[in-house]
Amino acid sequence: MDAFTTGLLQRIKATESDITRARDEGDDFLVEVEQAELDDLHRLAAEHGVEVGVTSV
């Protein structure tokens, strides 16, 4: 796995954690912001052929 793929997958995992934390804290705005970031990361992954596991976020 190259550095780009590793970094992208790490960013996705961190963003998923941020979404969970924001939900737990009841911060709906932050959930929306982080979800938009996650959507962008998934789009970027798809554009570069990076397989992302299914998540439950």
Stockholm file with secondary structure:
# STOCKHOLM 1.0

chainA/1-57         MDAFTTGLLQRIKATESDITRARDEGDDFLVEVEQAELDDLHRLAAEHGVEVGVTSV
#=GR chainA/1-57 SS CCHHHHHHHHHHHHHHHHHHHHHHTTCHHHHHHHHHHHHHHHHHHHHTTCCCCCCCC
#=GC SS_cons        CCHHHHHHHHHHHHHHHHHHHHHHTTCHHHHHHHHHHHHHHHHHHHHTTCCCCCCCC
//
